[in-house]
Amino acid sequence: MIAYVTVGADDIARARSFYNAILPALGYHLTEGLEGLSYALPIPTGQKPIHPDFYVKPPFDGQTASAGNGAMVAFEAQNQQQVRALHAAAQAAGGQDEGQPGFRASYGANFYVGYLRDPQGNKIALFSCNPNDPKRDDT
């Protein structure tokens, strides 16, 4: 099980604006410290976390942060409408569109996804597979 995911950022304030446009709506809570941003889902009393935490931090080696080629972090939304809303909110908060929300021919009929780059260039996906939402037309 993945325990946490970390992406690098040189400008924590810009990163905070971008990720705060997405993650609180998905249930994540922010803790901020000198080491950067820590987003976590609430843990019910007596239970272990079932989803990974997400960290945004300056690189430990002191060098410039860079996005991994081929690396991507995906966050699951409740439905297609939330994917669209969060994709738009993330762009308004400094993200760059990397693929408008919609269906992709190479994925399942329920897989609805939008792609973004955060201010540092890290690739982020917002997706939903809600069976109550419309399916891709060609199925």
Sequence and secondary structure as in RCSB ss.txt:
>XXXX:A:sequence
MIAYVTVGADDIARARSFYNAILPALGYHLTEGLEGLSYALPIPTGQKPIHPDFYVKPPFDGQTASAGNGAMVAF
EAQNQQQVRALHAAAQAAGGQDEGQPGFRASYGANFYVGYLRDPQGNKIALFSCNPNDPKRDDT
>XXXX:A:secstr
   EEEEE S HHHHHHHHHTTGGGGT EEEEETTEEEEE    TT   SS EEEEE  TTSS     TT EEEE
E SSHHHHHHHHHHHHHTT EEEEEEEE TTS TT EEEEEE TT  EEEEEE  TTS   TT 
